[in-house]
Amino acid sequence: MAPALTSDDTPSNVPISKSHVSRNIFPDGIKTSGQHPPIYDELRGYDDFPDLIDGPTLWKSEDYRENPERWVHPFSLQEIEEISAAADSFRAAGLPLTGVTKVLESTRIRGDNFSLPRLSSFLASIRNELLNGKGFILFKGFPVEAWGNEKSAIAYMGLGTYLGYFISQNGKGHVLGHVKDLGEDAKRIDKVRIYRTNARQYFHADPSDIVGLLCIARALEGGESDITSVHNVYNTLRAERPDVLKTLTEPNWYFDRKGEVSQGEEPYIRDSVFYLEPKENGRVYCKWDPYYVRSLERFSSKGIIPPLSPAQIEAADVLEATCKRLSLHMILEVGDIQFVSNAQVLHARTEYTDHAPPAPRRHLMRLWLATPESEGGWCLPFHDRDEKKRGGIQVDDTPPVAHLDAD
């Protein structure tokens, strides 16, 4: 078991509030829970982790590299027509984009507003594959150039609601994110979010259950995607570097929150990198972003938290190298949508160079989606595991916003 908490850590054991929220602020009636420390007593020690992982969540890149039919789904004309009709109906109603919700034909609820009666059963199977299978899919043929940003955003967010609940991605409440180079300094990792730069993004998982990326415009060079199976990486480390794997299971990693905190919250969180679901036969999942563990010198230099140990620095480097060695590479074309599970898949992006003006810059619309345990999501050792919009980034009562471009 993980070490018991000290008295200074007790605030992390305060249950997350499920109180009513105002629809004037949160149009769908649900507030993003935000980031929280784990329930430390539910974390398991290395000796409790499996010797080997097998099953549908384990995959190897060579199984998919030459077999795109196993992970690529081109939208059919009928599917696009149904999505288009739902988007047009939503837009005609004059509703805020932050209030888009799926419609379940069997249990229609007043206020549900994005109906996909034929596509919904297929999306339910995709959701199951994301949560309990290989954890990724690439859709092709979303007509973003014909639809423009507004209709594309409506259709994309509406589609996403069939996979999970969209959650806030930053302190500004963005539920529709924009991955775009805004000229910010990628070296200032204590303040700058890397998705707002053209720098390489190392293998990581976002603080959501599922992440979606819709390609609006490609870069001139680079900006290509890599994904890797957490369970293949785990098995490889268990065989090659068990010392590194043990270090990654220890709950003494500090993750930066880069100032995106609510009143009274700590500016960092102490966590593990590899976890076990806190239940019988719990699965292994990963919570990792190297930019967030390497940006804490402003605290470690003052003795507030310990600096990364030599073993942790080596573990981070070995984890990145192993992920890269075992990864599946793909290039997102305009109109592609990539959905990836953040539990059993890590993803990365290569550095990129944009076209010279006036050509558009590389632009991906991003969704973070939550899947609570009560609705089939992974069992996580966090107090908000049954919250519909668990995870994400929520600062006080900042309302959700869905801009059509980066700001």
GISUL-V605351 format. One record per residue. N is the residue number from 0. RES is the residue in three letters. BURIAL is I if it has 9 or more other C-alpha atoms within 8 Angstrom, else O. Layout:
n-><N/N>
res-><RES/RES>
burial-><BURIAL/BURIAL>
This chain:
n-><0/1/2/3/4/5/6/7/8/9/10/11/12/13/14/15/16/17/18/19/20/21/22/23/24/25/26/27/28/29/30/31/32/33/34/35/36/37/38/39/40/41/42/43/44/45/46/47/48/49/50/51/52/53/54/55/56/57/58/59/60/61/62/63/64/65/66/67/68/69/70/71/72/73/74/75/76/77/78/79/80/81/82/83/84/85/86/87/88/89/90/91/92/93/94/95/96/97/98/99/100/101/102/103/104/105/106/107/108/109/110/111/112/113/114/115/116/117/118/119/120/121/122/123/124/125/126/127/128/129/130/131/132/133/134/135/136/137/138/139/140/141/142/143/144/145/146/147/148/149/150/151/152/153/154/155/156/157/158/159/160/161/162/163/164/165/166/167/168/169/170/171/172/173/174/175/176/177/178/179/180/181/182/183/184/185/186/187/188/189/190/191/192/193/194/195/196/197/198/199/200/201/202/203/204/205/206/207/208/209/210/211/212/213/214/215/216/217/218/219/220/221/222/223/224/225/226/227/228/229/230/231/232/233/234/235/236/237/238/239/240/241/242/243/244/245/246/247/248/249/250/251/252/253/254/255/256/257/258/259/260/261/262/263/264/265/266/267/268/269/270/271/272/273/274/275/276/277/278/279/280/281/282/283/284/285/286/287/288/289/290/291/292/293/294/295/296/297/298/299/300/301/302/303/304/305/306/307/308/309/310/311/312/313/314/315/316/317/318/319/320/321/322/323/324/325/326/327/328/329/330/331/332/333/334/335/336/337/338/339/340/341/342/343/344/345/346/347/348/349/350/351/352/353/354/355/356/357/358/359/360/361/362/363/364/365/366/367/368/369/370/371/372/373/374/375/376/377/378/379/380/381/382/383/384/385/386/387/388/389/390/391/392/393/394/395/396/397/398/399/400/401/402/403/404/405/406>
res-><MET/ALA/PRO/ALA/LEU/THR/SER/ASP/ASP/THR/PRO/SER/ASN/VAL/PRO/ILE/SER/LYS/SER/HIS/VAL/SER/ARG/ASN/ILE/PHE/PRO/ASP/GLY/ILE/LYS/THR/SER/GLY/GLN/HIS/PRO/PRO/ILE/TYR/ASP/GLU/LEU/ARG/GLY/TYR/ASP/ASP/PHE/PRO/ASP/LEU/ILE/ASP/GLY/PRO/THR/LEU/TRP/LYS/SER/GLU/ASP/TYR/ARG/GLU/ASN/PRO/GLU/ARG/TRP/VAL/HIS/PRO/PHE/SER/LEU/GLN/GLU/ILE/GLU/GLU/ILE/SER/ALA/ALA/ALA/ASP/SER/PHE/ARG/ALA/ALA/GLY/LEU/PRO/LEU/THR/GLY/VAL/THR/LYS/VAL/LEU/GLU/SER/THR/ARG/ILE/ARG/GLY/ASP/ASN/PHE/SER/LEU/PRO/ARG/LEU/SER/SER/PHE/LEU/ALA/SER/ILE/ARG/ASN/GLU/LEU/LEU/ASN/GLY/LYS/GLY/PHE/ILE/LEU/PHE/LYS/GLY/PHE/PRO/VAL/GLU/ALA/TRP/GLY/ASN/GLU/LYS/SER/ALA/ILE/ALA/TYR/MET/GLY/LEU/GLY/THR/TYR/LEU/GLY/TYR/PHE/ILE/SER/GLN/ASN/GLY/LYS/GLY/HIS/VAL/LEU/GLY/HIS/VAL/LYS/ASP/LEU/GLY/GLU/ASP/ALA/LYS/ARG/ILE/ASP/LYS/VAL/ARG/ILE/TYR/ARG/THR/ASN/ALA/ARG/GLN/TYR/PHE/HIS/ALA/ASP/PRO/SER/ASP/ILE/VAL/GLY/LEU/LEU/CYS/ILE/ALA/ARG/ALA/LEU/GLU/GLY/GLY/GLU/SER/ASP/ILE/THR/SER/VAL/HIS/ASN/VAL/TYR/ASN/THR/LEU/ARG/ALA/GLU/ARG/PRO/ASP/VAL/LEU/LYS/THR/LEU/THR/GLU/PRO/ASN/TRP/TYR/PHE/ASP/ARG/LYS/GLY/GLU/VAL/SER/GLN/GLY/GLU/GLU/PRO/TYR/ILE/ARG/ASP/SER/VAL/PHE/TYR/LEU/GLU/PRO/LYS/GLU/ASN/GLY/ARG/VAL/TYR/CYS/LYS/TRP/ASP/PRO/TYR/TYR/VAL/ARG/SER/LEU/GLU/ARG/PHE/SER/SER/LYS/GLY/ILE/ILE/PRO/PRO/LEU/SER/PRO/ALA/GLN/ILE/GLU/ALA/ALA/ASP/VAL/LEU/GLU/ALA/THR/CYS/LYS/ARG/LEU/SER/LEU/HIS/MET/ILE/LEU/GLU/VAL/GLY/ASP/ILE/GLN/PHE/VAL/SER/ASN/ALA/GLN/VAL/LEU/HIS/ALA/ARG/THR/GLU/TYR/THR/ASP/HIS/ALA/PRO/PRO/ALA/PRO/ARG/ARG/HIS/LEU/MET/ARG/LEU/TRP/LEU/ALA/THR/PRO/GLU/SER/GLU/GLY/GLY/TRP/CYS/LEU/PRO/PHE/HIS/ASP/ARG/ASP/GLU/LYS/LYS/ARG/GLY/GLY/ILE/GLN/VAL/ASP/ASP/THR/PRO/PRO/VAL/ALA/HIS/LEU/ASP/ALA/ASP>
burial-><O/I/O/O/I/O/O/O/O/I/O/I/O/O/O/O/O/O/O/O/I/O/O/O/O/I/I/I/I/I/O/I/I/I/I/O/I/I/I/I/I/I/I/I/I/O/O/O/I/O/O/O/I/O/O/O/I/I/I/I/I/O/O/I/I/O/O/O/O/O/I/I/I/O/I/O/O/O/I/I/O/I/I/I/O/I/I/I/I/I/I/O/O/O/O/O/O/I/I/I/I/I/I/I/O/O/O/O/O/O/O/I/I/I/I/I/I/O/I/I/O/O/I/I/O/I/I/I/I/I/I/I/I/I/I/I/I/I/I/I/O/I/O/I/O/O/I/O/I/O/I/I/I/I/I/I/I/I/I/I/I/I/I/I/I/I/I/I/I/I/I/I/I/I/I/I/I/I/I/I/I/O/O/O/O/I/O/O/I/I/O/I/O/I/I/I/I/I/I/I/I/I/I/I/I/I/I/I/I/I/I/I/I/I/I/I/I/I/I/O/O/I/I/I/I/I/I/I/I/I/I/I/I/I/I/I/I/I/O/O/I/I/O/I/I/I/I/I/I/I/I/O/I/I/I/I/I/O/O/I/I/O/O/O/O/O/I/O/I/I/I/I/I/I/I/I/I/I/O/O/O/O/O/I/I/I/I/O/I/I/O/I/I/O/I/I/O/O/I/I/O/O/O/O/O/O/O/O/O/O/O/I/I/I/I/I/O/I/I/I/O/I/I/I/O/I/I/I/I/O/O/I/O/I/I/I/I/I/I/I/I/I/I/I/I/I/I/I/I/I/I/I/I/I/I/O/O/O/O/O/I/I/I/I/I/I/I/I/I/I/I/I/I/O/O/O/I/I/I/O/I/I/I/I/I/I/I/I/I/I/I/I/I/I/I/O/O/I/O/I/I/I/O/O/O/O/O>
